[in-house]
Amino acid sequence: MEQFTDRAGPVAAPPDVTSVMGRMRDFQSSWPPVDGVAVFNRVYLTVTETVDRRITGGAFADRAAAAALDVRFAERYLTAVDAATAGRRPPDCWRPLFQYRRHPGVRPLQFALAGINAHIGHDLALAVVDTCQALRCAPPELEDEFDQVGDLLVMLEEQIREDLMPGPDLLEVADPLTHLLGSWSLERAREAAWSAARVLWRLRDLPLLAEEFRQRMDAGAGLVGRCLLTPCR
């Protein structure tokens, strides 16, 4: 099996992207399609499958680093699902999605964007730090992989919006969903996640301060998620 190679030499074996996708497919088969978490899961499974194809196809210069970031990113979502399923409290960023997942007044696009917001607004920065620790490198050495995954997410977000748009009523300025859709940007969230990752990396020797920063980031993403899930019908 291929080994990770960082600038200091070989480290751990690469994580298994296939097992991550398997868990997402298991979720999909056990949740009804209209379930809000299932809506996000479908979107995220598509993203993960696309990233995996790009990694396998050689689109990333450092395939091992890209796989490590991809899996550690996904594990944050899987851990949140496990917590909610077991009756434990998931991170604040994920709580609105689990709380509103069966609300009839929330549209599929809102569920998808709320999940993306939680994952980008909180999990991505932590995944970058996790990956850097595993590979014994600093965030700047992962920037190319981060940017390539981010560019792919932006492209897929456009497709998601097209696929989940509820209809021509979105063209009406008075439609509340029109305002919600314009209130959040994946590109801005991605930029904030990179800044947060760099801050957390600098704070890694100050665990209490790092945890306070993480909690505030978590709470902020949770607040945005709750706004994105405002019932619109």
N, C-alpha and C positions, 0 to 999 in steps of 0.2 A: 504494500500500500504506500502511496506517495506520502512523504513527510512534509510538514510545514517547514519552511526555511525562512528564518528571519535574517537580519543583518549580522547576527552573532552566531549563526549555525542552526542545525536541525533542532526542532522541538517536538511537540506532540503530534500524533497522527491527526489528519483532518477530520472534522466532525462529519456526520452522515446526513447530508441534505435529504436523502431518500427517506430516512426515518421520520424526519420532520414533515415532509409532504404526506407520508402515510398517516400520521396522526391527524393532519388536517382533513384528509379524505374520510377518516373514521368519523370525525365530528360531523362532516357534511352528510354522511349517511344516517346519522342518528338524530339530526335536528330537522324540523320542518322547514321548507324553503322560505317561508315568510318570517321565520325567526330572525330578529335583528342581528344576532351574533352570527347566524348562518350566512346572512347577506355579506357581512364583512369577511367571514371565513372563505367564501367563494372568491371574493376579490383577492384576498391575501394568498390563497392557494395559486391563483393565476399568476400573481407576482412572483411567488417562489418558484413555480415551474419555469417561468420565463428566465429568471436569474440563473436557475440551474442549467437551462439550455445554453445560456450565454457562457457560463463557466466551462461547461463541457466542450463548447465549440471554440474555446480559446479567445473569447472576447476580452478576458481580463488578463493582464500581464502576469499577475500573481494569483493563480487560480486558488491556491491554498488559503491565502489571506481573504479572498473574496468569499470562499466557502465558509471560513471561520466567522466572518462578519454576518453572513446570511443566516447561519444557524444560530449564532448567539442572539441575533436580533429576533428570530422566530421563537426562540426558547422563552423570551420575555412574554410573548403572547400566550404560548402554551401554558406557562406557569400561572398566568392570570385566569385562564379557563379552568385549570385544575383547582385553583383556590375557590372560584365561584361554584364549581360543581360540588366541591366538598363542603360547602357552606361556610368557607372562610372568607375573609374580606380581601378582595383583590386590590391592587393599587388604585388610588383615587381616580387616576386617568381613565381606568377601565370601568369603574362603577356605574356611570350613567348608561353605558351600552348594555350592561347586564340588567340594570334596573328597568330600562325602557324597551327591552328586546321584544316584548309582545304588545307594545302599545299600538292600538289600531290607528292612531292619528299621526304616527311617524312614518315617513316615506322611506323606501329602500335606500335612496341616495343618501339620506341623512344618516342611516345606520352605517353605510360604507364610509362616509366621511368622518363620522365620529370615531370609528375604529382606527382609521388612518391617523386621525389627530392624536389619539392616545398612543399609538405605536411610534409615531414620529416625534410627538411632543414630549415624550418621557423615555420610551424604551430605546430609541435609537442612540441617544448619547451614552446610555449605560452600556449598550452593546459594543459601541466603539471602545470604551474603556475596558470592558471584559476582553475584547479581542486583543487590544494592545498588551494587556497583562499576560494573556496566553502566548502571544507571539514575541514577547519581550521587545516591543518596539513602541514608539511614541505616535500620537495621532497623526502628525504630518506624514508619516510613512504609510498611513492607510488612506490618505486623502484621495488618491486616484480611484481606489475601490469604492470609497464613499461616494464620490462624485458620479461614478458610472452607475451605481445602484440608484442614486438619487435621480439621475436623468431618466432612468427607466421608470421609476415611480411616477415622475411627472407625466411621462408619455402615457402610462397606464391610467393615471387619474383622468386624463382627457377622455380616454375610451370609456372609463367607468361612468363619467358624467353623461356621455352620449347614450350608453346602454341603459342607465337607470333614470334618465330624465322622465318625469311622469307625463309629459305631454306639452302641447302648445301653450297651456295656461302659464308656463314659466315665462312666456314673453310678456305677461301682464305685470306691470310695475307694482301693482298692488298685491301681488301674490307674496305672502310672507316668505315662502321658500326662495324666491328670487333674492331677497335680502340676506337670508342665511347663506346661500351659495356664494354671495359676494363678500362675506365677512371672514372667510378663511382661505388661506393660500398654502398649498403644499410647498411651494418654493420658499416662502418665508419661513414656514415651519422647519424645513430642511436646513436652512441657513442658521436658524436658532439652535437646532440640534447640534450642528457642528461646533458652534460657539460654546454650547453647554458641555460638550465632550471635552473640549480643550480646558475649560474651567475645572471640570471634575478631575481631569488628569493632573492638573496643577495642585489640586487639593487632596490627592491620594494619600499624602502623609499627614493629613489633618482630617481624620475620619469623622469627627463630630461636625465639623464645618461642612464637609462633603455631604453628610447625611442631611443636614439642614437645607443645603442647596437642593438636593434631590427631592426632598419633601415639598419644597416650594414649587419646584418644577412640576412635580406630580399633581399638586393641588391646582396649579394654573391650567394644566392640560385637562384636568377634570372639569374645571369651570367652563372652559371652551367647549368641551364635549357635551356638557349639559345644555349649553346654548344651542349647539348644532342639532340637538334632539328635541327642540321645542316642537310640540305637535302642531302640524300645519293643516289639519283637516278634521 
